[in-house]
């Protein structure tokens, strides 16, 4: 649900604005109107400092050289490193230097590979010979002729199956006509090339040691610095968002806080020499949004945030989104075995990555795993195995599989699971229409929502009457008069009276246009839910296909080898299928929620998150 907000206005001398905002930061409750972007050079400079600190924190948190072959040397370098000056500057300079060293090392190794065939020699002494001319050659092995050695002073330096490296010696002033073009002399000797690599490796270790020292000694310092700099920027933007009056002598600060904090804030404000006013926030004030849900639904608030928070006065869709997204995801996965894997993944996130942003999703992943396990058993699929056909499946488990409830697993000639998916879609859309009707009536009044009431009565009421008639819970005569009454009331609301006070002919034309949109739109919306059946079926068939492939390999009469390849195929196949199934099971339920449900519920999602002015800002 969306928490009620109270609007606060403060009037104070301009010279006290900075101190007052800093005091509000200490309270950490008031969301003060502030600019969302830098407004001048000072705020741009503050933003740059925040960005640098955030980048530094991200770099230091990820540093882990435990798997580096030079780990011991890096630790030694870290223990000997003394960090002076700005920690952010030191970190970014070390990272930039490491990036440059990677390129320099690649070039140095390439240079070593080029000179290695020439072997070890004293390059300076060789170049110091004045009376002889030394020429360097590299030719393909097939082109090298042994008779050259009889005609020329050749020293063969190296040879492999592809090339021959050699040099020729001749008097410096003699004519020379060797039949092969010479190559460039090596720029370095092997010793020099290797020495360059060693120097670069030593610098890499030093830079890594510097980064490790920064992490070991200054990580908390950087984290606190980021919070402080973010708070400074936040306070500056809040000051920039204030209004000035009385020729700049008075500043008006406006903010919002949850109504549940009214008493606490009133006590704090009364204890300070302040002129302040408070009123319940209205929709026109566009207050920030703080949503509060139970232990289950709050895990799905991240999905609501992906679309947009509700505006003030709208219903929070999370309590409805949560169970339906869980159901849709589970139906798209449709495999109890994959549900077990997701439960294990949730436990790993909790106990191995609990402090990270991904680790905080462990409850959501676990809920999705439990839902997938339950729905998978209901659908009768376990790692692609049809539980109804497996001999080892206990009778009680077969009894809960939906296909076992109906002859040949069909309803009116259609697969039972497909009919169930469409039925869930109809219920979901009807619920959306009810939410829209109640929400619009609350926000805009009954007079402006007569047409909406008409459509909701016609569709939801018509479906209810159809169910009552089919189940024979309503007699024929009563059903007839109920249908007539429903048609008359909804028809009047949809056509001539959809907008009271407007020309009835205009209302009828508007109603006809709405009828066309509603009929075509609802049909497409309902059919969209077939994807719940199709995705679950596709995942089960693909899993079964990998099982069949593994069984075929197992039948090959090569003991030991067949089991190895069978296990490899099963693991690879199901991991691939699980990855694709998770992607589809996340995207398609999200679409059914964001498009089909939100459209029919009239959800706007234009709210701004409640972000109190605070010094303890978590990034």
Buried (B, 14 or more C-beta within 10 A) or exposed (E): BBBBBBBBBBBBEBEBBBEBBBBBBEBEBBBBBBBEEBBEEEBEEBBEBBEBBBBBBEBBEEBEBEEBEBBEBBBEBBEEBEEEEEBBEBBBBBBEBBEEBEEBBEEBBEBBEBBBBBEEBEBEEBEEEEEEBBBBBBBEEEEBEEEBEEEBEBEBBEEEEEBBBBBBEBEEEEEEEBEBEBEEEBEBBBEBBBBBBEEBBEBBBBBBBBBBBBBBEBBEEBBEBBBBBBBBBBBBBBBBBBEEEEEEEBBEBBBBBBBEBBEEBBEBBEEEEBEBEBEEBEEEEBBBBBBBBEEBBBBBBEBBBEBBBBBBBBBBBBBBBBBBBBBBBBBBBBBBBBBBBBBEBBBEBBEEBEEEEEBBBBBBBBBBBBBBBBBBBBBBBBBBBBBBEEEEBEEEBBEEBBBBEEEEBBBEEEBBBBBBBBEBBBBBBBBBBBBBBBBBBEBEEEEBBBBBBBBBBBBBBBBBBEEBBEEEEBEEEEBEEBBEEBBEBBBBBBBBBBBEEEEBEEBBEBBEEBBEEBEEBBEEBBEBBBBBBBBBBBBBEBBBEBBEBBEEBBEEEEEEEBBEBBEEBBEEBBEEBBEBBBEBBBEBBBBBBBEBBBBBBBBEBEBBEBEBBBBEBEE
